[in-house]
Amino acid sequence: MCGIAGHISFQRPPEAATVAEMVRRIRHRGPDDRGLWPSPKGECVLGHARLSIIDLSPLGHQPMLDPETGNCIVFNGEIYNFQALRRECEAAGDRFRSQSDTEVILALYRRHGVHCLQKLRGMFAFALWDESRKRVFFARDRVGKKPLNYALVDGGIVFCSEIDPLARHPDVSRDMDIEALELYLQCQYIPAPWTIYQQIRKLPPAHYGLLDRDGFRIEQYWNVDYTNKVRISEQDALDGLEEKLTEAVRLRMITDVPLGALLSGGVDSSIVVALMAKLSGQPVRTFSIGFREEAFNELPFAQQAADICGTAHHPEIVEDDVAHLLPRMAQHYGEPFGDSSAVPSFFVCQAARRHVTVAMNGDGGDELLGGYSRYLLSPAKMRMAAAIPDVFSASQLTALATRLAAVTSIPARVIRKLVTEFGWPELRSVNMYSGFWDDRIRSRLLRMKGGADLLPRWRTTWLKGAMAHADSPVDRMLWYDNRTYLPGDLLVKMDIASMHCGLETRSPLLDHEVIEYCAALPVRYKVNNGAGKYLLKKLTERYFPREFVHRRKMGFGIPVAGWLRGPLRPLLEDTLRSAQAMEPLDRSVIDHTLDEFLNHGVDHSSRLWALLMYGAWRRHTMAVQA
């Protein structure tokens, strides 16, 4: 895992010093080595900060040059099937100088061009300068594990793994994107392709970009279709899942540095650790964090899983003194990021990094087989939804969802329940953010600065895709969430939380072959009699007691309300009462929300946490510009 940066310009030679400065600012992502490469004629400068994982020798240094073609690459991530791909290339006559996966990408591109992406099994973001074609090839992995941010500038492009160093580049404007702010207030993250800056954009997952003298274009290279179902017995489906997931874990255990796992004690991380223990010849090192507030503390379950798997376990308690962490989080995320579970993610990654360089995790299980409560439909509800034809378009259903989210009267709420449970349950994913800021209050908060049609267009785009690639409500929600919440929130959260301390995290449940396998399974193996992640839980029962597997889901959260009313209250009030920190938001809406929370017991903790992190980001940018 690493950090990458670069500048390509066909008008004037990029300055190596500005690329070197971006690399310096992402050195936490790659503390082991740094490199810079200018193209022979000066159109391109690539930079790299290396976290050495595979081939620790100087032969793995980046930027890496292909001596046969003059092509050069900077690569962030891991290609888990690189050994098999290397053998394939060697059989075709290629010779390698290093043992790294980076060199394999260069060889594959030499033979297959952009179609090399179809062969890669892993997490990645890279930029490859094609010397003969005078173009740069950008790519991002299928699910969005690794970030790639870019800004189109006069005559070319500037890119970086993180937003904050890119925003400091002298050719990049720091003007705020009000559309992105509106999306943040709705989702509590900023989805691709937006960032908080007008000029900076995120390359979406499963896309590649090509830049040459004729311009810049982006293409999608992968998608998942849930409509092509396999006919398979439950036993065969279970055996197949175990085989696929075991292979995904085995591939991710290939490393030249110490390896461990983040263990929450939930089903997803526990099954990953169990499979690691089965494959490992020595105890797996596992890491967990908990809280003194019992309602948020999963340490006893993590310890139980560790004992069953025989791991070398390292538990830690997170105290409520986290005010010092928030400015650092704002800097590393580079834009407002309102998922409060970033706090425990930062702490558990720091704990793991003291012992290992690579850690497995259980990310993706809920989006793989339907683990959230919104997926939990009874057979009767699924039959009812299946009997209703798709007579409404995605835009009409989005408009319906928006209206239903705002209702308050008892009759209207009854109608909403009927529609979202028996008619179009997939609207639950469309409405999953309505508890943060509903459309009416958000418009007041923004002083109507956001475009009135932005959110309906955004929701409609993804719902239309879900309806095209899935037939059942559960599969449609899975498709929708895998394109929005998973890459926009969860994977951004973990990339920054881990890479801020130079820890590489790997997610077997997000292996694209595992995803494709599960997408093809009948819905009854995902949600069965109102229980989610049915097949994954059946697999976990092979390794853990049934009562451990089927306990109530906790999630990876923090006691936000208690902290905001307690130790974080001075910081909360100071930040939210600062006109500069809250610009351009409406003061009266903020003051009213804060008063209801502090003095009248109304739980606005999610809204206020989002505003607190927005203010932390604003203060960071103001300090940078001062």
C-alpha positions in Angstrom: 0.0 0.0 0.0 1.3 3.4 -0.9 0.5 6.9 -1.9 0.7 8.2 -5.5 0.8 11.7 -7.0 1.7 13.3 -10.3 1.2 16.1 -12.9 0.9 15.7 -16.6 0.8 18.7 -18.9 1.0 19.1 -22.6 1.3 22.9 -22.5 4.3 23.5 -20.1 6.5 21.1 -18.3 5.2 20.2 -14.8 7.3 21.3 -11.9 8.9 18.3 -10.1 9.0 20.2 -6.9 5.3 20.6 -6.6 4.8 16.8 -7.2 7.5 16.1 -4.6 5.6 18.3 -2.1 2.4 16.3 -2.7 4.4 13.1 -2.1 5.9 14.6 1.1 2.4 15.3 2.4 1.3 11.6 1.8 4.4 10.1 3.3 2.3 8.6 6.1 0.8 6.3 3.4 4.3 5.1 2.4 7.0 5.7 5.1 9.5 3.3 3.7 10.6 4.9 0.4 9.9 7.9 -1.9 10.5 8.4 -5.5 10.0 10.9 -8.4 10.2 10.3 -12.1 10.1 12.9 -15.0 9.3 11.7 -18.5 12.1 12.1 -21.1 10.4 15.1 -22.8 9.1 16.5 -19.6 5.3 16.1 -20.1 4.9 14.0 -17.0 6.1 13.8 -13.5 5.1 10.9 -11.3 5.7 10.6 -7.6 5.4 7.8 -5.1 5.5 7.1 -1.3 6.1 3.4 -0.6 4.8 1.1 2.1 6.9 -2.0 1.4 4.7 -5.1 1.5 5.8 -7.4 -1.4 9.5 -7.5 -2.4 11.0 -5.3 0.2 14.2 -4.8 -1.8 15.1 -1.7 -3.8 13.9 -3.6 -6.9 10.3 -2.7 -5.8 11.1 1.0 -5.9 8.5 3.3 -7.6 7.9 5.0 -9.9 8.7 1.8 -11.8 10.0 2.0 -15.4 9.4 -0.6 -18.1 12.8 -0.6 -20.0 11.2 -2.2 -23.0 8.7 0.5 -23.7 9.7 3.5 -21.6 6.3 3.3 -19.8 6.3 4.2 -16.1 3.8 3.5 -13.3 2.9 4.6 -9.8 0.8 2.0 -8.1 -1.1 2.0 -4.8 -2.6 -1.3 -3.6 -2.1 -5.1 -4.0 -2.8 -7.5 -6.9 -3.5 -10.7 -5.0 -3.3 -13.0 -8.1 0.0 -11.4 -9.2 1.9 -14.7 -8.9 -0.4 -16.5 -11.3 -0.3 -13.5 -13.7 3.5 -13.4 -13.5 3.6 -17.1 -14.5 1.3 -16.4 -17.4 3.5 -13.5 -18.6 6.7 -15.6 -18.2 5.1 -18.4 -20.3 4.6 -15.7 -23.0 8.2 -14.7 -22.9 8.3 -11.9 -20.4 11.2 -11.6 -17.9 11.0 -9.9 -14.6 13.6 -8.1 -12.5 11.7 -7.9 -9.2 9.2 -10.0 -7.2 6.7 -7.2 -7.0 3.1 -7.0 -8.3 3.8 -3.6 -9.8 6.0 -5.0 -12.4 3.3 -7.5 -13.4 0.9 -4.6 -14.2 3.5 -3.1 -16.5 3.9 -6.4 -18.3 0.2 -6.9 -18.7 -0.3 -3.4 -20.0 2.4 -4.0 -22.6 0.4 -6.9 -23.9 -3.2 -6.0 -23.3 -3.4 -2.2 -22.9 -6.3 -1.0 -20.8 -7.9 -4.5 -21.0 -5.2 -5.6 -18.5 -7.7 -4.5 -15.8 -9.9 -7.5 -16.5 -7.1 -9.8 -15.2 -6.4 -7.9 -12.0 -7.8 -9.4 -8.7 -7.1 -6.9 -6.0 -7.4 -3.4 -4.7 -5.6 -0.7 -6.6 -5.3 2.8 -7.9 -2.6 3.6 -10.4 -1.3 6.0 -13.0 0.7 4.7 -16.0 2.5 6.9 -18.4 2.5 5.4 -21.9 5.6 6.9 -23.5 4.9 5.9 -27.1 1.2 7.1 -27.1 2.0 10.1 -25.0 -0.9 9.5 -22.7 -1.6 8.6 -19.1 -3.8 5.7 -18.0 -5.5 6.0 -14.6 -7.5 3.1 -13.0 -9.3 2.3 -9.8 -10.3 -1.1 -8.4 -13.8 -2.5 -8.9 -15.3 -1.7 -5.5 -13.3 1.4 -4.6 -10.9 0.3 -1.9 -8.1 2.6 -3.1 -8.7 6.3 -3.8 -7.7 8.4 -6.8 -8.4 12.1 -6.8 -7.6 14.4 -9.7 -7.9 18.0 -11.0 -8.1 19.0 -14.6 -5.8 22.0 -15.1 -4.7 24.0 -18.1 -3.2 21.5 -20.6 -3.3 18.5 -18.3 -4.1 16.9 -15.0 -2.8 16.8 -11.4 -3.6 13.8 -9.2 -3.0 12.4 -5.7 -4.1 9.7 -3.4 -5.4 12.2 -0.9 -7.4 15.4 -1.3 -5.6 17.8 1.0 -2.2 17.7 -0.7 -3.9 18.0 -4.1 -5.9 21.1 -2.9 -2.6 22.7 -2.0 -1.2 22.4 -5.5 -0.6 25.9 -6.9 -2.6 25.1 -10.1 -5.7 23.8 -8.2 -8.5 26.1 -7.0 -9.8 25.8 -3.5 -13.3 27.1 -4.3 -15.9 25.1 -2.5 -18.4 22.9 -4.4 -21.8 23.7 -3.0 -23.3 20.6 -4.6 -20.8 18.5 -2.7 -21.7 20.3 0.5 -25.4 19.5 -0.1 -24.5 15.9 -0.7 -22.5 15.8 2.5 -25.4 17.2 4.5 -27.6 14.4 3.1 -25.2 11.5 3.2 -22.6 12.6 5.7 -20.0 11.7 3.1 -19.3 13.1 -0.4 -19.8 10.5 -3.1 -17.7 10.2 -6.2 -17.1 12.0 -8.5 -17.6 15.1 -6.3 -15.2 16.4 -3.7 -15.7 19.5 -1.5 -13.6 21.4 -4.1 -15.1 22.4 -7.4 -11.9 21.5 -9.4 -11.1 18.2 -7.7 -12.9 15.1 -8.6 -12.7 11.4 -7.6 -12.3 8.7 -10.2 -15.3 6.4 -9.5 -14.7 2.7 -8.6 -14.5 0.3 -11.5 -13.5 3.1 -13.9 -10.4 4.0 -15.8 -9.4 7.3 -17.4 -7.2 8.2 -20.4 -5.6 11.6 -20.9 -3.8 12.7 -24.0 -3.5 15.8 -26.1 -7.1 15.3 -27.3 -8.6 15.4 -23.8 -9.7 13.3 -20.9 -12.2 10.5 -21.0 -13.5 8.1 -18.4 -14.9 4.6 -19.0 -16.5 1.9 -16.7 -14.8 -1.5 -17.0 -16.8 -3.7 -14.5 -20.3 -4.1 -13.1 -22.3 -6.7 -11.2 -25.6 -8.1 -12.5 -27.9 -9.7 -10.0 -30.4 -10.9 -12.5 -28.5 -14.0 -13.7 -29.3 -16.5 -11.0 -27.9 -19.9 -10.6 -30.0 -23.0 -9.6 -28.1 -24.4 -6.6 -28.9 -26.3 -3.4 -28.3 -24.7 -0.1 -25.5 -27.2 0.7 -23.7 -26.6 -2.6 -24.1 -22.8 -2.2 -22.6 -23.0 1.3 -19.7 -25.1 0.2 -19.1 -22.8 -2.7 -19.1 -19.7 -0.5 -16.6 -21.4 1.9 -14.4 -22.3 -1.1 -14.5 -18.8 -2.6 -14.0 -17.0 0.7 -11.1 -19.3 1.8 -9.4 -18.6 -1.5 -9.9 -14.9 -1.0 -8.4 -15.1 2.5 -5.5 -17.3 1.3 -4.5 -14.8 -1.5 -4.6 -11.9 1.0 -2.2 -13.7 3.4 0.6 -13.4 0.9 2.9 -10.8 2.3 6.6 -10.2 3.2 5.7 -8.3 6.4 3.9 -9.1 9.6 0.2 -9.9 9.2 -2.8 -9.7 11.5 -6.5 -9.0 11.6 -9.0 -6.4 13.0 -11.5 -8.4 15.0 -14.7 -6.7 16.2 -16.4 -10.0 17.3 -19.1 -9.6 14.7 -19.9 -12.3 12.1 -17.9 -10.8 9.2 -14.5 -10.2 10.9 -14.9 -13.5 12.9 -15.3 -15.7 9.9 -12.3 -14.0 8.2 -10.2 -14.7 11.3 -11.4 -18.3 11.5 -10.4 -18.9 7.9 -7.0 -17.2 8.6 -6.5 -19.5 11.6 -7.3 -22.5 9.5 -4.8 -21.5 6.9 -2.0 -20.2 9.2 0.7 -22.3 10.8 0.9 -20.0 13.8 -1.6 -18.0 15.9 -3.1 -15.1 14.1 -2.5 -11.7 15.7 -5.9 -10.0 16.2 -6.7 -6.4 17.4 -9.9 -5.0 18.9 -11.0 -1.8 20.6 -13.9 -1.2 22.9 -15.6 1.4 25.1 -16.4 1.7 28.8 -20.0 2.3 27.7 -21.3 -1.3 27.6 -23.9 -0.6 24.9 -21.0 0.1 22.5 -18.5 -2.4 23.8 -17.9 -5.5 21.7 -14.7 -6.5 23.4 -16.2 -9.6 25.2 -17.4 -11.0 21.8 -14.1 -10.2 20.2 -12.3 -12.1 23.0 -14.7 -15.0 22.6 -13.9 -15.2 18.9 -10.2 -14.9 19.6 -10.3 -17.7 22.2 -12.2 -20.0 19.7 -9.7 -19.3 16.9 -6.6 -19.4 19.2 -5.3 -16.0 18.2 -2.7 -13.8 19.9 -5.3 -11.1 20.8 -4.7 -7.4 21.6 -7.7 -5.6 23.1 -7.7 -1.9 23.9 -10.2 0.5 25.5 -10.9 3.8 23.8 -11.5 6.7 26.2 -13.7 9.7 25.5 -10.7 12.1 25.1 -10.9 12.3 21.3 -11.0 16.1 20.8 -7.3 16.1 19.8 -8.0 13.5 17.0 -10.6 15.5 15.1 -8.3 18.1 13.5 -6.1 15.2 12.3 -9.0 13.4 10.9 -10.2 16.5 9.0 -6.7 16.9 7.5 -6.4 13.3 6.4 -9.9 13.0 4.9 -9.3 16.3 3.1 -13.0 17.2 3.1 -15.9 16.9 5.5 -16.5 13.3 6.6 -19.3 12.7 9.0 -19.2 9.0 9.8 -18.4 8.9 13.5 -17.2 5.3 13.3 -14.0 6.8 11.8 -12.9 7.5 15.4 -12.7 3.8 16.5 -11.3 2.9 13.1 -8.4 5.3 13.6 -7.8 3.8 17.1 -7.9 0.2 16.1 -5.6 0.8 13.1 -3.1 2.6 15.4 -3.3 -0.4 17.8 -2.7 -2.9 15.0 0.2 -0.9 13.4 2.2 -1.2 16.6 2.5 -4.9 15.8 1.8 -5.6 12.1 2.0 -3.8 8.8 -1.0 -5.7 7.1 -4.3 -6.4 8.7 -7.4 -8.3 7.4 -10.9 -7.0 8.1 -14.5 -7.9 7.7 -15.6 -5.0 5.5 -18.3 -5.7 3.0 -20.2 -8.5 4.6 -23.4 -6.5 5.0 -23.4 -5.3 1.5 -22.5 -8.8 0.2 -25.4 -10.8 1.6 -27.8 -8.3 3.1 -26.9 -7.6 6.7 -28.6 -4.3 7.4 -32.1 -4.1 8.9 -33.5 -2.5 5.8 -32.8 -5.8 3.9 -34.8 -7.9 6.4 -38.0 -8.7 4.5 -40.2 -11.6 5.4 -41.2 -14.1 2.6 -44.7 -12.6 2.5 -43.3 -9.1 1.9 -41.0 -10.3 -0.8 -43.8 -12.1 -2.6 -46.0 -9.0 -2.4 -43.2 -6.8 -3.8 -42.5 -9.4 -6.6 -46.2 -9.3 -7.6 -46.2 -5.6 -8.2 -45.0 -4.8 -11.7 -42.4 -2.1 -12.4 -45.0 0.4 -13.6 -43.1 3.4 -12.2 -39.8 4.8 -13.4 -36.8 5.3 -11.2 -37.4 9.1 -11.2 -41.1 8.6 -10.1 -40.1 6.2 -7.3 -37.4 8.6 -6.2 -39.9 11.4 -6.0 -42.2 9.1 -4.0 -39.4 8.2 -1.6 -38.6 11.9 -1.1 -42.2 12.8 -0.3 -42.5 9.8 2.1 -39.4 10.7 4.0 -40.8 14.1 4.9 -44.3 12.9 6.2 -45.1 13.3 9.9 -48.8 12.6 10.3 -49.9 9.1 11.5 -51.9 8.2 8.4 -49.1 9.3 6.1 -46.6 7.3 8.1 -48.8 4.2 7.8 -48.8 4.7 4.0 -45.0 5.0 4.1 -44.7 1.8 6.0 -46.9 0.0 3.5 -45.1 1.3 0.5 -41.6 0.6 1.8 -42.4 -2.9 3.2 -44.9 -4.3 0.7 -44.7 -2.2 -2.4 -41.2 -1.0 -3.2 -38.9 -2.0 -0.3 -35.9 -0.9 -2.3 -36.8 2.7 -1.4 -35.4 1.9 2.0 -31.9 2.4 0.5 -33.0 5.5 -1.3 -34.3 6.9 2.0 -31.5 5.6 4.3 -30.0 9.1 4.8 -33.3 10.9 5.6 -32.6 10.8 9.3 -29.6 13.2 8.9 -31.1 16.3 7.3 -34.4 16.0 5.5 -34.8 18.0 2.3 -36.7 20.9 3.9 -34.3 21.5 6.8 -31.3 21.0 4.6 -32.5 23.6 2.1 -32.9 26.1 5.0 -29.4 25.2 6.3 -27.9 25.8 2.9 -29.9 29.0 2.4 -31.1 27.4 -0.8 -27.7 27.5 -2.3 -27.8 23.9 -3.5 -29.5 22.9 -6.7 -33.1 21.8 -6.0 -32.7 18.8 -8.4 -29.3 17.6 -7.3 -30.4 14.9 -4.8 -33.3 13.6 -6.9 -31.0 13.3 -9.8 -28.3 11.5 -7.7 -30.8 9.1 -6.2 -32.5 8.5 -9.5 -29.2 7.6 -11.2 -28.5 4.8 -8.7 -32.0 3.6 -8.4 -32.3 3.3 -12.2 -29.1 1.2 -12.2 -30.4 -1.0 -9.4 -33.6 -1.6 -11.3 -31.7 -2.5 -14.5 -29.3 -4.9 -12.8 -31.5 -6.6 -10.2 -35.1 -7.9 -10.1 -35.8 -8.3 -6.4 -36.0 -5.6 -3.7 -33.1 -7.1 -1.7 -30.8 -7.4 -4.7 -31.7 -3.9 -5.8 -30.8 -2.6 -2.3 -27.5 -4.5 -2.5 -26.7 -3.1 -5.9 -27.6 0.4 -4.8 -25.6 0.3 -1.5 -22.6 -1.2 -3.2 -22.5 1.8 -5.5 -23.1 4.5 -2.9 -22.7 3.8 0.8 -19.9 1.2 0.6 -17.4 3.1 -1.6 -18.4 6.6 -0.6 -18.4 6.0 3.2 -17.1 2.7 4.5 -14.1 2.2 2.2 -13.1 5.9 2.4 -13.3 5.6 6.2 -11.0 2.6 6.4 -8.5 3.7 3.7 -7.8 6.9 5.5 -8.0 5.4 9.0 -5.5 2.7 8.1 -3.2 4.7 5.9 -2.8 7.6 8.2 -0.5 5.3 10.3 0.9 3.2 7.4 -1.3 0.1 7.9 -2.5 -1.8 4.9 -6.0 -3.4 5.4 -7.3 -6.2 3.2 -10.9 -7.2 2.8 -11.6 -10.8 1.6 -15.4 -10.2 1.6 -14.8 -7.6 -1.1 -13.0 -9.9 -3.5 -14.7 -9.3 -6.8 -15.1 -13.0 -7.4 -16.8 -13.5 -4.1 -19.1 -10.6 -4.9 -20.0 -12.1 -8.3 -20.6 -15.5 -6.7 -23.0 -14.0 -4.1 -24.8 -11.8 -6.6 -25.8 -14.9 -8.6 -27.2 -16.7 -5.6 -31.0 -16.8 -5.0 -32.3 -14.2 -2.6 -33.3 -16.8 -0.1 -29.7 -17.5 0.6 -29.2 -13.8 1.5 -32.3 -13.0 3.5 -34.2 -15.9 4.8 -37.3 -15.6 7.0 -36.5 -12.1 7.9 -32.8 -12.9 8.8 -30.0 -11.3 6.9 -26.6 -12.7 5.8 -28.2 -16.1 5.9 -25.6 -18.0 4.0 -22.6 -16.2 5.6 -24.1 -17.0 9.1 -24.5 -20.6 8.1 -20.9 -20.7 7.1 -19.8 -19.0 10.4 -21.8 -21.7 12.3 -19.1 -24.2 11.0 -16.5 -22.4 13.1 -18.4 -20.8 16.0 -21.3 -21.6 18.4 -24.8 -20.8 17.1 -25.5 -18.4 19.9 -22.4 -16.4 19.1 -23.4 -16.2 15.4 -27.0 -15.2 15.9 -26.7 -12.6 18.7 -28.0 -9.1 18.0 -26.0 -6.9 15.6 -24.2 -4.0 17.3 -22.3 -2.2 14.6 -19.0 -0.3 15.0 -20.1 2.9 16.6 -19.2 5.3 19.3 -21.4 6.9 22.1 -21.8 10.1 20.0 -24.6 11.6 22.0 -22.9 11.1 25.4 -19.6 12.5 24.1 -21.2 15.5 22.5 -23.1 16.3 25.7 -20.0 15.5 27.8 -16.3 15.8 27.1 -16.8 17.2 23.5 -19.4 19.8 24.4 -16.9 22.7 24.7 -15.5 21.9 21.3 -18.9 21.4 19.8 -20.2 24.7 21.0 -17.1 26.6 20.1 -17.1 25.1 16.5 -20.8 25.5 15.8 -21.0 29.0 17.2 -18.2 30.1 15.0 -19.5 32.0 11.9 -16.3 31.3 10.0 -16.3 27.6 10.8 -19.9 27.2 9.7 -19.9 29.4 6.6 -22.0 29.4 4.4 -24.6 27.5 6.6 -27.5 29.2 8.2 -26.9 30.2 11.8 -30.5 30.0 13.0 -30.8 26.3 11.9 -27.6 25.4 13.6 -28.5 27.2 16.8 -31.9 25.7 16.9 -30.5 22.2 16.4 -27.9 22.6 19.0 -30.4 24.0 21.5 -32.8 21.1 21.0 -29.9 18.6 21.5 -28.3 20.2 24.6 -31.3 21.6 26.4 -34.4 19.6 25.3 -33.1 16.0 24.9 -33.7 15.7 21.2 -31.1 13.3 19.7 -29.5 15.3 16.9 -26.2 13.6 17.4 -25.7 12.5 13.8 -26.5 16.0 12.5 -24.2 17.7 15.0 -21.3 15.3 14.5 -21.5 16.1 10.7 -21.5 19.8 11.5 -18.6 19.4 13.9 -16.5 17.6 11.3 -17.4 20.2 8.7 -16.2 22.8 11.1 -13.0 20.9 11.8 -12.3 20.7 8.0 -13.1 24.5 7.6 -10.7 25.4 10.4 -8.0 23.2 8.9 -8.4 24.9 5.5 -8.4 28.4 7.0 -5.2 27.6 8.8 -3.6 26.4 5.6 -4.6 29.5 3.7 -3.5 31.9 6.6 
